[in-house]
Amino acid sequence: MAALGLSRGCFRTWQVAALSDHIRAGVAICWMATVKGLMTPGNNQTRGQSCFTMVHPGLSNHLDYPDVASLACPKPMLFYNDLQDALFPVPSVKEAYAKMGAVWESQGAGDRLETRLRDVPHEFNAEMQEAA
C-alpha cells in the first residue's frame, strides 16, 4: 500500500509513511520545510495555521519536520515542492530535502528518495501526477 497527498494531505502522507509499516511507499506533494523556516513573519504557521503542528505537542522541541519524515527511510518516497509556492520558503525546503537525503544515503537507500522543486505554484498538475 502506498500513500499520496497534496498540501495537508502531504503532511499526513509523510507522517503515516514514517509511522506505519502498512505504507510501503509515499508521494508527498507541497508540504515540507523546516520548522524554523516556516516560523517566519507572514508565513501561514505564524498566522494561525500552526495548529496542525500541535497534533504532537512538544515534538518540534526534539524533532524537525524532515526528521519525522526521515523515519520513513528506507521506504521509497517522492517529495515535490514548488518554487512559486509562497507557503514554503525555498531555502527551508532545500534544507529539509538535504537533511532527508543525508538520512536515506546513510542507510544505503539514497536511490529510494526523490526530491524535486518545480517552477509552478502550490499544485499537483497532470505532468507531476504522471511522473509520480
N, C-alpha and C positions, 0 to 999 in steps of 0.2 A: 504494500500500500504506500502511496506517495501523498504528499500534501502540497497544495499550491494556494497561494494567497496574494492579493494585491492590497497594499496600504495596510489598514488594520488587520486584514487577513494575512498579510505578510508577517506582521508581528506575531500573530498566532502560529503561523507555519513554522518559523524557525524555533519557536518555543516547544511546540509539540514534537518537532523532529529531534530536538535536544533531549526531551524528557520521556519519549515513548519508543520502545523497541518495535512497536507495531508500524511505525513510519520508517520506511527504508530509504526514502529519498525526498528531497524538497525543492520547490521552486518558490523563491521568496522575492516578491516584486514591490519595490518602493517603500521599504521601511528598514533601514539600517544606518546607523551612525553611532557615535559615542555619546554617552550621557552628557559629558562636558560640552561637546559640540552642539548638542540640541538645547542646552540651557543658556541660550544667548538671548539678549533683549529682542523682543518681537517674534521669536520663534513660538510655534504653537504650544510647546511644552511650558512656556512662561506665560501663556495667555489662557490658562485653564485647561489645556489639553494634556496635562501631565497625569491625570487621574488614572490612566491606564497603567502607568508605571507603578502605581501604588497597589496594584493587584498583589504584588510581592513586597510588602512593606520592608524597607531597610535593605533590600537586595543590592541596590546601587551603592551602598556603603562598602560592599565587598566585591561585587562583580559588575562589569560594564556590559552593555548590550552585546558586543561581539564576544565577550567571554561566555555568556549564556548560549549564544548561537553556536559557539565552538564546541559545546557539549555534544552536538550532533556528529562531530567527527568520529569515525571516518566515513560517514554516510555521504553519498553523492548529493551535493547541494548546488543550486544555481541561484545567485543573487543578482538582481538588476536594481540599480538606482538611476535616476535621470538627472542630467546636467541642468535642465531647466526647472527642476522641482525645488521651489523655494522652501519647502518644508524640511529639507535635509541638506545642510551645507556641505558642498562637495569636499572640502578638506576633511571634514569629520567622517564622511562616508569612506574616503580613501584611507583614513587612519583605521577605521573599523575593518575594512577589507584587508589591510596589511596585517592586522592583528590576527584575523581569522586565517589568512593564508599561512602565517607562520605556524599556527596550530596544526593545520592539515599537513603541511610539509613535515613538521616534527614527527608526525605519526605515519610517514610514508604514504600519505594519501593526497598529496598535492594535486594529483590529476582528477580528484573527485570533487574539488571545489572550483567553481567558476564564478567570477565576479565581473560584472560589466557596468560601465557607466554609458548611458545612451544619451544622445543630444535631442531629447524630447522632454515634454512636461511630465507631470505625475500621471502616468498611464501605462497600460499593458496592451499595446496595439497588436494588430494582426501579425506583423512581422516578428515581434517579440514572442508572441504565442507560438508561432510556427517554429522558431528557434528552440523554444523550451521543450 
